[in-house]
Amino acid sequence: MDMKSGVVFMFKRLVPLCLILSLLFWPVLPAAAGDVDRGASTVKEIMDYVHRYHIGKPEVGQLVDGAVRGMLENLGDPYTEYLSPEGLDQFTGSLEGEMAGIGVELEGWPPYPAVVKVMPGSPATRAGIREKDRIIRVDGQEVGGLPLQQVVEKIRGPAGSRVVLTIRRSGGQDLTVEVNRENLNLPTLEWQMLPGNTGYINIRTFGSRTAEELKAVLEKWQPAGISGLILDLRSDPGGYLQAAVDIAGYFLPAGQLVVTTVDRDGRKENYYTAGRAMAAGIPLVVLVDGMTASAAEVLAGALQDYKAAVLVGDRTYGKGVVQAIIPLEAGGALKITVARYLTPRGRSIDGSGLAPDRWVLTPALQLPAARQELHPGAPRTVIFDLKGGAVMVGGEECPGGLPAQVRSGDVYLPLRFTLEALGFQVRWQEEGRLVFIDAPGRKAVLHVDRNTVTINGLEQPLGGTLYSPAGSLYAPLSLFTTLGVTVSPPEEHLKLELSPGKQE
């Protein structure tokens, strides 16, 4: 567990190399004259004097850029910005899955990001890049310890240009590859059928064709039928508002309020579902995390308000404002915040985000937890291979699962990982160094410094000492039995099981 942040046991985040800004498009009218003209006259006069007399001989373009950026930064609004003609093309292209890149997705796991997906037929595939490769250097520059987004920006670039990557393969082998960047035309969503006749759809961004892409997938599944559906909105930065409204119409009856926008004068505009709700009634789980933003939050918030879906994961980004894109006569565009939005129940999530119905902060467990929520009455199991180190959750191997450890003959388990896999919610509190453990009908508080646990008001010893290898908090096996978990005798494989009924 990250005891300083109190958020996660380990850091893991997927960010596509086609990273885009999140926004909702909205039409606006040209600016009015009057006070604006008088203010512009002052700016023009100052710009003229600086250009003519300043010792630095600044270019006009430099002054214009500084004036625009200074004006927008003074608003204190991170979503209002100037887009150059090139930036506008890149921005709109990325919304539609049209972007320049090498065709990989990265996982941020310090110190070096790892490749988690190589897109078929992409430049990365032809260059021999593989999943699990670590990116060590970009164009000769060390990237260890850099934020993932900075690494992404270094790898991105215009089509036709080249980037040199130093990658580290399993076993410690370092390779240098040169990759040509190309324009990529990708679908805005991906889908697959999971075991148990469960549909899985990952929406990468809300573009103009996303609703039609999703409709085609749902129609493909309709003849055979599906038992449940997982809609993955993790790391989805948003996009078109209308796309979110159209997609909500696949899950909600026609005429249902999806979102309300409120402008600066208090004027409201309501957006409603229309058409046939082809997926209504199918058990639905929506995966969200701290990068779920904008239009993705509009959809998730509406489904949560109507109890049409269970939200699983982490708190969303909290972008509850609407931007308009205004083309400029000189080229480029102004992206400007023009309204706030409210969920159907009137919730404003700007700055606060959506809280999931089930908190699962361990990224590797979010998809298994979603599958559990589709079968809420089934027992929840975790199996640790004490010799090989593999971890099984719900009968399937869990990549990224933390292994059990044996110390002086006693078994210790990763606290958050194990509890979240069994359906508990875990929250760290730095003050007092406490871990709050919560499940229906059972609450506990773990006192880290005292090696005790309080259950139903009674404090008792753990029967072992907590410890934190590599920053992940491990607890003795006895803690889990104290919490009502059924534990098999620890031989080569250790099985933990918790039935929802046992938590009552």
GIDANOR-V66202 format. One record per residue. N is the residue number from 1. RES is the residue in three letters. SS is DSSP state (alpha for helix, beta for strand, coil for the rest). Layout:
n = (N:N)
res = (RES:RES)
ss = (SS:SS)
//
This chain:
n = (1:2:3:4:5:6:7:8:9:10:11:12:13:14:15:16:17:18:19:20:21:22:23:24:25:26:27:28:29:30:31:32:33:34:35:36:37:38:39:40:41:42:43:44:45:46:47:48:49:50:51:52:53:54:55:56:57:58:59:60:61:62:63:64:65:66:67:68:69:70:71:72:73:74:75:76:77:78:79:80:81:82:83:84:85:86:87:88:89:90:91:92:93:94:95:96:97:98:99:100:101:102:103:104:105:106:107:108:109:110:111:112:113:114:115:116:117:118:119:120:121:122:123:124:125:126:127:128:129:130:131:132:133:134:135:136:137:138:139:140:141:142:143:144:145:146:147:148:149:150:151:152:153:154:155:156:157:158:159:160:161:162:163:164:165:166:167:168:169:170:171:172:173:174:175:176:177:178:179:180:181:182:183:184:185:186:187:188:189:190:191:192:193:194:195:196:197:198:199:200:201:202:203:204:205:206:207:208:209:210:211:212:213:214:215:216:217:218:219:220:221:222:223:224:225:226:227:228:229:230:231:232:233:234:235:236:237:238:239:240:241:242:243:244:245:246:247:248:249:250:251:252:253:254:255:256:257:258:259:260:261:262:263:264:265:266:267:268:269:270:271:272:273:274:275:276:277:278:279:280:281:282:283:284:285:286:287:288:289:290:291:292:293:294:295:296:297:298:299:300:301:302:303:304:305:306:307:308:309:310:311:312:313:314:315:316:317:318:319:320:321:322:323:324:325:326:327:328:329:330:331:332:333:334:335:336:337:338:339:340:341:342:343:344:345:346:347:348:349:350:351:352:353:354:355:356:357:358:359:360:361:362:363:364:365:366:367:368:369:370:371:372:373:374:375:376:377:378:379:380:381:382:383:384:385:386:387:388:389:390:391:392:393:394:395:396:397:398:399:400:401:402:403:404:405:406:407:408:409:410:411:412:413:414:415:416:417:418:419:420:421:422:423:424:425:426:427:428:429:430:431:432:433:434:435:436:437:438:439:440:441:442:443:444:445:446:447:448:449:450:451:452:453:454:455:456:457:458:459:460:461:462:463:464:465:466:467:468:469:470:471:472:473:474:475:476:477:478:479:480:481:482:483:484:485:486:487:488:489:490:491:492:493:494:495:496:497:498:499:500:501:502:503:504)
res = (MET:ASP:MET:LYS:SER:GLY:VAL:VAL:PHE:MET:PHE:LYS:ARG:LEU:VAL:PRO:LEU:CYS:LEU:ILE:LEU:SER:LEU:LEU:PHE:TRP:PRO:VAL:LEU:PRO:ALA:ALA:ALA:GLY:ASP:VAL:ASP:ARG:GLY:ALA:SER:THR:VAL:LYS:GLU:ILE:MET:ASP:TYR:VAL:HIS:ARG:TYR:HIS:ILE:GLY:LYS:PRO:GLU:VAL:GLY:GLN:LEU:VAL:ASP:GLY:ALA:VAL:ARG:GLY:MET:LEU:GLU:ASN:LEU:GLY:ASP:PRO:TYR:THR:GLU:TYR:LEU:SER:PRO:GLU:GLY:LEU:ASP:GLN:PHE:THR:GLY:SER:LEU:GLU:GLY:GLU:MET:ALA:GLY:ILE:GLY:VAL:GLU:LEU:GLU:GLY:TRP:PRO:PRO:TYR:PRO:ALA:VAL:VAL:LYS:VAL:MET:PRO:GLY:SER:PRO:ALA:THR:ARG:ALA:GLY:ILE:ARG:GLU:LYS:ASP:ARG:ILE:ILE:ARG:VAL:ASP:GLY:GLN:GLU:VAL:GLY:GLY:LEU:PRO:LEU:GLN:GLN:VAL:VAL:GLU:LYS:ILE:ARG:GLY:PRO:ALA:GLY:SER:ARG:VAL:VAL:LEU:THR:ILE:ARG:ARG:SER:GLY:GLY:GLN:ASP:LEU:THR:VAL:GLU:VAL:ASN:ARG:GLU:ASN:LEU:ASN:LEU:PRO:THR:LEU:GLU:TRP:GLN:MET:LEU:PRO:GLY:ASN:THR:GLY:TYR:ILE:ASN:ILE:ARG:THR:PHE:GLY:SER:ARG:THR:ALA:GLU:GLU:LEU:LYS:ALA:VAL:LEU:GLU:LYS:TRP:GLN:PRO:ALA:GLY:ILE:SER:GLY:LEU:ILE:LEU:ASP:LEU:ARG:SER:ASP:PRO:GLY:GLY:TYR:LEU:GLN:ALA:ALA:VAL:ASP:ILE:ALA:GLY:TYR:PHE:LEU:PRO:ALA:GLY:GLN:LEU:VAL:VAL:THR:THR:VAL:ASP:ARG:ASP:GLY:ARG:LYS:GLU:ASN:TYR:TYR:THR:ALA:GLY:ARG:ALA:MET:ALA:ALA:GLY:ILE:PRO:LEU:VAL:VAL:LEU:VAL:ASP:GLY:MET:THR:ALA:SER:ALA:ALA:GLU:VAL:LEU:ALA:GLY:ALA:LEU:GLN:ASP:TYR:LYS:ALA:ALA:VAL:LEU:VAL:GLY:ASP:ARG:THR:TYR:GLY:LYS:GLY:VAL:VAL:GLN:ALA:ILE:ILE:PRO:LEU:GLU:ALA:GLY:GLY:ALA:LEU:LYS:ILE:THR:VAL:ALA:ARG:TYR:LEU:THR:PRO:ARG:GLY:ARG:SER:ILE:ASP:GLY:SER:GLY:LEU:ALA:PRO:ASP:ARG:TRP:VAL:LEU:THR:PRO:ALA:LEU:GLN:LEU:PRO:ALA:ALA:ARG:GLN:GLU:LEU:HIS:PRO:GLY:ALA:PRO:ARG:THR:VAL:ILE:PHE:ASP:LEU:LYS:GLY:GLY:ALA:VAL:MET:VAL:GLY:GLY:GLU:GLU:CYS:PRO:GLY:GLY:LEU:PRO:ALA:GLN:VAL:ARG:SER:GLY:ASP:VAL:TYR:LEU:PRO:LEU:ARG:PHE:THR:LEU:GLU:ALA:LEU:GLY:PHE:GLN:VAL:ARG:TRP:GLN:GLU:GLU:GLY:ARG:LEU:VAL:PHE:ILE:ASP:ALA:PRO:GLY:ARG:LYS:ALA:VAL:LEU:HIS:VAL:ASP:ARG:ASN:THR:VAL:THR:ILE:ASN:GLY:LEU:GLU:GLN:PRO:LEU:GLY:GLY:THR:LEU:TYR:SER:PRO:ALA:GLY:SER:LEU:TYR:ALA:PRO:LEU:SER:LEU:PHE:THR:THR:LEU:GLY:VAL:THR:VAL:SER:PRO:PRO:GLU:GLU:HIS:LEU:LYS:LEU:GLU:LEU:SER:PRO:GLY:LYS:GLN:GLU)
ss = (coil:coil:coil:coil:coil:coil:coil:coil:coil:coil:coil:coil:coil:beta:beta:beta:coil:coil:coil:coil:coil:coil:coil:coil:coil:coil:coil:coil:coil:coil:coil:coil:coil:coil:alpha:alpha:alpha:alpha:alpha:alpha:alpha:alpha:alpha:alpha:alpha:alpha:alpha:alpha:alpha:alpha:alpha:alpha:alpha:coil:coil:coil:coil:coil:coil:alpha:alpha:alpha:alpha:alpha:alpha:alpha:alpha:alpha:alpha:alpha:alpha:alpha:alpha:coil:coil:coil:coil:coil:coil:coil:beta:beta:beta:coil:alpha:alpha:alpha:alpha:alpha:alpha:alpha:alpha:alpha:alpha:alpha:coil:coil:beta:beta:beta:beta:coil:coil:beta:beta:beta:beta:coil:coil:coil:coil:coil:coil:beta:beta:beta:beta:beta:coil:coil:coil:coil:alpha:alpha:alpha:alpha:coil:coil:coil:coil:coil:coil:coil:beta:beta:beta:beta:beta:coil:coil:beta:beta:coil:coil:coil:coil:coil:alpha:alpha:alpha:alpha:alpha:alpha:alpha:alpha:coil:coil:coil:coil:coil:coil:beta:beta:beta:beta:beta:beta:beta:beta:coil:coil:coil:beta:beta:beta:beta:beta:beta:beta:beta:coil:beta:beta:beta:beta:coil:coil:coil:beta:beta:beta:beta:beta:beta:coil:coil:coil:beta:beta:beta:beta:beta:beta:coil:coil:beta:coil:coil:coil:alpha:alpha:alpha:alpha:alpha:alpha:alpha:alpha:alpha:alpha:alpha:alpha:alpha:coil:coil:coil:coil:coil:beta:beta:beta:beta:beta:coil:coil:coil:coil:coil:coil:beta:coil:alpha:alpha:alpha:alpha:alpha:alpha:alpha:alpha:coil:coil:coil:coil:coil:coil:coil:coil:beta:beta:beta:beta:beta:beta:beta:coil:coil:coil:coil:beta:beta:beta:beta:beta:coil:coil:coil:coil:coil:coil:coil:coil:coil:coil:coil:beta:beta:beta:beta:beta:coil:coil:coil:coil:coil:coil:alpha:alpha:alpha:alpha:alpha:alpha:alpha:alpha:alpha:alpha:alpha:coil:coil:coil:coil:beta:beta:beta:beta:coil:coil:coil:coil:coil:coil:coil:beta:beta:beta:beta:beta:beta:beta:coil:coil:coil:coil:coil:beta:beta:beta:beta:beta:beta:beta:beta:beta:beta:beta:coil:coil:coil:coil:coil:coil:coil:coil:coil:coil:coil:coil:coil:coil:beta:beta:coil:coil:coil:alpha:alpha:alpha:alpha:alpha:alpha:alpha:alpha:alpha:alpha:alpha:coil:coil:coil:coil:coil:coil:beta:beta:beta:beta:beta:beta:coil:coil:coil:coil:coil:beta:beta:beta:coil:coil:beta:beta:coil:coil:coil:coil:coil:coil:coil:beta:beta:beta:coil:coil:beta:beta:beta:beta:beta:alpha:alpha:alpha:alpha:alpha:alpha:alpha:coil:coil:coil:beta:beta:beta:beta:beta:coil:coil:coil:coil:beta:beta:beta:beta:beta:beta:coil:coil:beta:beta:beta:beta:beta:beta:coil:coil:coil:coil:beta:beta:beta:beta:coil:coil:beta:beta:beta:beta:coil:coil:coil:coil:coil:beta:beta:beta:coil:coil:beta:beta:beta:beta:beta:alpha:alpha:alpha:alpha:alpha:alpha:coil:coil:coil:beta:beta:coil:coil:coil:coil:coil:beta:beta:beta:beta:beta:beta:coil:alpha:alpha:alpha:alpha:coil)
//
